[in-house]
Amino acid sequence: MKKLIPVLFLAVVVIAVSCKSKKKNADSETASPLVSRVMDDQKVLEGTHSFMFYNLENLFDTIDNEGVKDEEFLPTSKKHYGTKIYNAKLHNMAKVIADVAKKNKDQFPIVIGVAEVENKGVLVDLLNQPDLKDSGLDIMHRDSRDLRGIDVAFLYRADLFRLQGMRMFPIPQKPIDGHEYITRDVISMWGTISNEKFFFMCCHWPSRRGGSEASDFRRVDAAKVVHHIADSLKVNEPDTRVVIMGDFNDDPFNNSLYNELGGKGTLEEAANTGYFNPFYAILKDGVGTLRYHGKWNLFDNIIVSSNLVNGEKGTLQLLKDNQDKYYGFTFRAPYLFNQSGKYKGGPHRSWAGPNWLDGYSDHLPVYVHIGLNK
């Protein structure tokens, strides 16, 4: 993997619009160089573990940060977003992550991708919550160029994932009326799990503002960047397992994910494109992660390279649940749903306009299992 990141970075820069971050990012230049080696002394995984993604729905602090449009989440805003609400939001997010761990035999996920976080500070506060203080999770975050300050980031278990480096990848977008259109960067990190090489990407692709069809080209452009990175990995490091997670603002069968990225819903199709989306089958059976106008969508996906589903015996593989036909899962604790009212059955989100609902998120968490292929 020694030559991989320079190759990927230069390739993306060629197609990206060159611009500086509009937020201070003092540590963005400290990314470690890629190290092409596997440590013999790394802990070998036993049992079943997981990767998880969760859109935290506007996890902001209460401070007016320079260069970020965070006026909506301040004590002086219509939301009256002060310390009390901030602490309640942190508590609720921590509870969900901890309960996913409980469902998986008290094993916190090895890697958790998160979206809609304002900065590293809110993640530090999150991990200091009682439910997570003993989780062993560490943070990988860099400020993105998004003007609202809703970044993507990783939480990861340093005892099981040996981090070797990270890189941010910008997503070039077509201007609107001569003005630059900025969306979230893709955050990536790479390293080893159980002496096997992994490369993770976490995404939050452009929204459907203006309609899904009218805005489709923006998510297709994002898919092209991510696909190019993943395909470059297949050429340079074919034994590296690629995991792409995020809020894609598209369903598994939409153009950006299914055609441009090539995330297929069956193992047979994935053998041809190189990428398997285990959440295709879930949505096909009517299960989603967010609800809009009474209809369920599944924008939250974890897509894996085919070598994580068809590898050799004794290597890490994507696993089905012992009592389930699926490779991908949504966490559906009853408290994550509205129990009454107009939106009964939908996600119990944090806000309704300026009103704090003491909820969780407008998205449900998703996760996959991995373990040794026996």
C-alpha positions in Angstrom: 0.0 0.0 0.0 3.1 2.3 0.0 2.3 3.8 -3.4 -1.5 3.8 -3.1 -2.4 7.1 -1.5 -0.2 9.3 -3.6 -1.6 7.7 -6.7 -5.2 8.1 -5.5 -4.7 11.6 -4.2 -3.2 12.9 -7.4 -5.9 11.2 -9.5 -8.6 12.8 -7.5 -6.9 16.2 -7.5 -6.8 16.1 -11.3 -10.6 15.9 -11.5 -11.4 18.0 -8.4 -11.9 21.8 -8.1 -8.9 23.2 -6.2 -10.0 25.2 -3.2 -9.1 25.8 0.4 -11.1 24.8 3.4 -13.3 27.5 4.8 -12.7 26.3 8.3 -9.5 26.2 10.2 -7.9 22.8 10.0 -4.5 23.0 11.8 -4.0 19.3 11.9 -5.0 18.4 8.3 -1.4 18.3 7.2 -0.4 15.7 9.8 -1.9 12.7 7.9 0.4 9.7 8.2 2.0 8.3 5.0 0.7 5.0 3.9 2.7 2.1 5.3 2.7 -1.1 3.3 3.3 -3.6 6.0 1.4 -6.0 8.2 2.3 -6.4 11.8 2.7 -10.0 12.9 1.9 -9.2 16.5 -1.6 -7.8 15.8 -4.5 -9.4 17.7 -6.4 -12.0 15.7 -10.1 -11.5 15.7 -12.2 -14.1 17.5 -16.0 -14.4 17.2 -18.2 -11.9 15.4 -17.5 -8.1 15.2 -19.1 -5.3 13.3 -18.8 -2.1 11.2 -21.5 0.5 11.8 -22.7 3.8 10.3 -25.0 6.4 11.9 -26.2 9.8 10.8 -26.3 11.7 14.1 -28.6 14.4 12.8 -27.0 17.8 13.5 -24.6 17.1 16.4 -23.5 20.6 17.0 -21.9 22.2 20.0 -23.3 25.5 21.5 -20.4 27.7 20.4 -20.5 30.2 17.5 -17.6 28.9 15.5 -16.0 31.2 12.9 -16.6 30.3 9.3 -19.4 27.9 10.0 -23.1 28.6 9.5 -24.1 27.2 12.9 -26.5 30.1 14.0 -29.4 27.6 14.2 -27.6 25.7 17.0 -26.8 28.4 19.5 -28.3 29.4 22.8 -29.6 32.6 21.2 -31.3 30.8 18.3 -35.0 29.9 18.0 -34.0 26.4 19.1 -32.6 27.8 22.4 -29.8 25.3 21.9 -28.0 25.5 25.2 -26.0 23.1 27.4 -29.0 21.2 28.6 -30.2 20.2 25.1 -26.6 19.6 24.0 -26.0 17.2 26.9 -29.3 15.4 26.2 -28.4 15.0 22.5 -25.0 13.6 23.5 -26.6 11.2 25.9 -29.1 10.0 23.3 -26.5 9.4 20.6 -24.2 7.5 23.1 -27.1 5.3 24.2 -27.8 4.2 20.6 -24.2 3.3 19.9 -23.9 1.4 23.3 -27.2 -0.5 22.6 -25.8 -1.6 19.2 -22.8 -3.0 21.1 -25.2 -4.8 23.6 -27.0 -6.4 20.7 -23.6 -7.6 19.4 -22.6 -9.3 22.7 -21.3 -6.1 24.2 -18.7 -5.7 21.5 -18.4 -2.2 20.3 -18.1 -2.0 16.5 -14.5 -1.9 15.2 -15.3 1.0 13.0 -18.2 3.5 13.2 -18.8 6.0 10.5 -20.8 9.1 11.5 -22.3 12.0 9.6 -23.6 15.5 10.6 -21.0 16.3 13.3 -19.8 19.9 13.6 -16.2 19.2 14.7 -13.9 16.9 16.6 -14.9 18.5 19.9 -18.5 17.1 19.8 -17.0 13.6 19.2 -14.7 14.0 22.2 -17.8 15.0 24.3 -19.7 12.0 22.8 -17.0 9.5 23.9 -17.0 11.1 27.3 -20.6 10.1 27.9 -21.0 7.3 30.5 -22.3 4.8 28.0 -19.1 5.2 25.9 -16.3 6.1 28.3 -15.1 2.5 28.4 -15.8 1.7 24.7 -12.1 1.9 23.7 -13.2 4.1 20.7 -10.8 6.7 19.2 -11.6 9.5 16.8 -10.6 10.2 13.1 -11.9 13.6 12.0 -10.9 16.5 9.8 -12.9 19.6 9.1 -14.7 19.3 5.7 -15.5 22.2 3.4 -19.2 22.1 4.1 -20.3 25.6 5.1 -22.9 24.3 7.6 -20.1 22.4 9.4 -21.7 19.0 9.1 -18.7 16.7 8.7 -18.2 13.0 8.4 -15.8 11.1 10.7 -14.8 7.8 12.1 -14.8 6.3 15.6 -12.7 3.2 15.8 -11.3 0.7 18.2 -7.5 1.1 18.3 -7.2 -2.3 20.0 -8.5 -4.0 16.9 -7.9 -1.6 14.0 -4.3 -0.6 13.6 -4.4 2.8 11.9 -1.8 3.6 9.3 -3.1 6.8 7.6 -5.9 8.9 6.5 -6.8 11.3 3.6 -9.7 13.6 2.8 -11.0 13.6 -0.8 -13.0 16.5 -2.1 -16.0 16.0 -4.3 -16.0 18.3 -7.4 -19.4 19.8 -8.1 -20.8 21.9 -10.9 -21.3 25.6 -10.0 -24.8 27.1 -9.6 -25.3 30.4 -11.4 -21.5 31.0 -11.4 -21.2 30.2 -7.6 -19.2 27.3 -6.3 -21.3 24.4 -4.9 -19.6 22.8 -2.0 -20.4 19.5 -0.5 -18.9 17.3 2.2 -15.5 15.7 1.5 -15.0 12.0 1.7 -12.9 10.9 4.7 -10.8 7.8 4.4 -8.5 5.9 6.6 -6.6 2.7 6.2 -4.8 0.1 8.3 -5.0 -3.5 9.4 -7.5 -5.7 11.3 -6.3 -9.1 12.4 -3.2 -8.6 10.1 -5.4 -8.0 7.0 -5.5 -4.7 5.1 -8.6 -2.5 5.1 -9.4 0.8 3.5 -12.5 2.7 4.8 -14.4 5.6 3.3 -17.2 7.5 5.0 -19.5 9.7 2.8 -22.4 12.2 3.0 -23.3 12.8 -0.6 -25.2 15.8 -1.9 -28.9 16.1 -0.9 -32.0 15.7 -3.1 -32.7 19.4 -2.9 -34.6 20.4 -6.0 -35.9 16.8 -6.5 -34.2 13.4 -6.8 -34.0 13.5 -10.6 -32.8 17.1 -10.9 -30.1 16.6 -8.3 -29.1 13.1 -9.4 -26.0 14.3 -11.3 -24.4 15.6 -8.1 -24.6 12.2 -6.4 -23.3 10.6 -9.6 -20.3 12.9 -9.5 -19.7 11.8 -5.9 -20.0 8.2 -6.9 -17.4 8.6 -9.7 -14.8 9.9 -7.2 -15.5 7.1 -4.7 -15.5 4.5 -7.4 -12.3 5.7 -8.9 -10.6 5.5 -5.4 -11.9 2.0 -4.8 -10.9 0.8 -8.3 -7.4 2.2 -7.9 -7.1 0.1 -4.8 -8.1 -3.0 -6.6 -5.3 -2.4 -9.1 -2.6 -1.3 -6.7 -3.6 -3.4 -3.6 -6.0 -6.2 -4.7 -5.9 -7.9 -1.3 -7.1 -4.8 0.5 -10.7 -4.9 1.7 -12.6 -1.8 0.9 -15.6 -0.6 3.0 -17.6 2.3 1.8 -20.2 3.6 4.3 -22.4 6.7 4.6 -25.6 8.6 4.0 -25.7 8.6 0.3 -29.0 10.4 -0.1 -29.9 7.6 -2.6 -31.4 4.2 -2.2 -29.4 1.1 -3.1 -31.1 0.7 -6.5 -30.7 4.3 -7.5 -28.3 5.3 -10.3 -25.4 6.6 -8.2 -25.1 3.6 -6.0 -26.2 0.8 -8.3 -24.8 1.8 -11.6 -22.0 4.4 -11.1 -20.5 2.9 -7.9 -21.5 -0.6 -8.9 -22.9 -1.7 -5.5 -24.9 -4.8 -6.5 -27.5 -6.6 -4.4 -26.4 -10.2 -5.0 -23.1 -11.9 -4.6 -23.3 -13.1 -8.2 -23.6 -9.6 -9.6 -21.0 -8.3 -7.1 -18.5 -10.8 -8.5 -18.7 -8.9 -11.8 -18.6 -5.3 -10.5 -16.4 -5.9 -7.5 -18.8 -4.3 -4.9 -21.6 -5.8 -2.8 -24.3 -3.8 -1.2 -25.9 -5.9 1.6 -28.7 -3.3 2.1 -30.2 -3.8 -1.3 -32.1 -6.9 -0.1 -33.3 -5.2 3.0 -35.0 -2.3 1.1 -36.4 -4.8 -1.4 -38.2 -6.3 1.6 -39.6 -3.0 2.7 -37.1 -2.0 5.4 -35.6 1.4 5.4 -33.6 3.9 7.5 -35.6 7.1 7.1 -39.1 8.0 6.2 -40.2 10.8 3.9 -43.9 11.5 3.3 -44.8 8.1 4.7 -42.4 6.2 2.4 -39.3 4.4 3.7 -36.0 5.0 2.0 -32.6 3.4 2.8 -30.0 6.1 2.3 -27.6 4.7 4.9 -25.5 1.9 3.4 -22.3 0.0 3.9 -20.9 -1.3 0.7 -17.9 -3.7 0.6 -15.5 -5.0 -2.0 -16.2 -8.5 -3.2 -13.0 -9.8 -1.6 -14.8 -9.4 1.7 -17.5 -11.8 0.7 -15.7 -14.4 -1.4 -12.2 -14.6 0.2 -10.2 -17.7 1.3 -10.8 -19.8 4.4 -9.3 -18.3 7.5 -9.6 -14.7 6.3 -12.1 -12.1 7.5 -15.5 -12.2 5.7 -18.9 -10.5 5.8 -21.2 -12.7 7.8 -24.9 -13.4 7.9 -26.7 -13.5 11.2 -27.2 -17.1 12.3 -31.0 -16.7 12.2 -31.2 -14.2 9.3 -31.0 -14.2 5.5 -29.4 -10.8 5.4 -25.8 -9.6 5.4 -26.8 -6.0 6.5 -28.8 -4.9 9.4 -30.7 -1.8 10.7 -30.8 -1.2 14.5 -34.6 -0.9 15.3 -34.9 -0.5 19.1 -38.5 0.6 19.9 -37.4 3.9 21.4 -36.0 5.0 18.0 -39.5 5.2 16.6 -42.4 7.6 17.3 -45.0 5.7 19.3 -48.0 8.0 18.6 -49.2 11.0 16.7 -49.0 12.0 13.0 -45.6 10.5 12.5 -46.2 7.3 14.4 -43.9 4.5 13.3 -41.3 6.9 11.8 -37.9 7.7 13.3 -38.0 9.6 16.7 -35.8 12.5 15.5 -34.2 15.3 17.5 -36.2 18.3 16.2 -39.5 19.3 14.8 -38.7 22.8 13.5 -37.4 24.8 16.5 -38.9 22.3 19.0 -36.6 19.8 20.8 -38.2 16.4 20.8 -35.6 14.7 23.0 -35.2 12.2 20.2 -32.3 10.6 18.4 -32.0 11.0 14.7 -34.1 11.1 11.5 -32.0 8.1 10.4 -31.6 4.6 11.8 -28.2 3.1 12.4 -26.9 0.3 10.1 -24.2 -2.3 10.6 -22.7 -5.4 9.2 -21.0 -8.4 10.8 -17.5 -9.7 10.1 -15.6 -12.7 11.3 -13.3 -15.5 10.2 -14.4 -17.4 7.2 -14.5 -21.0 8.6 
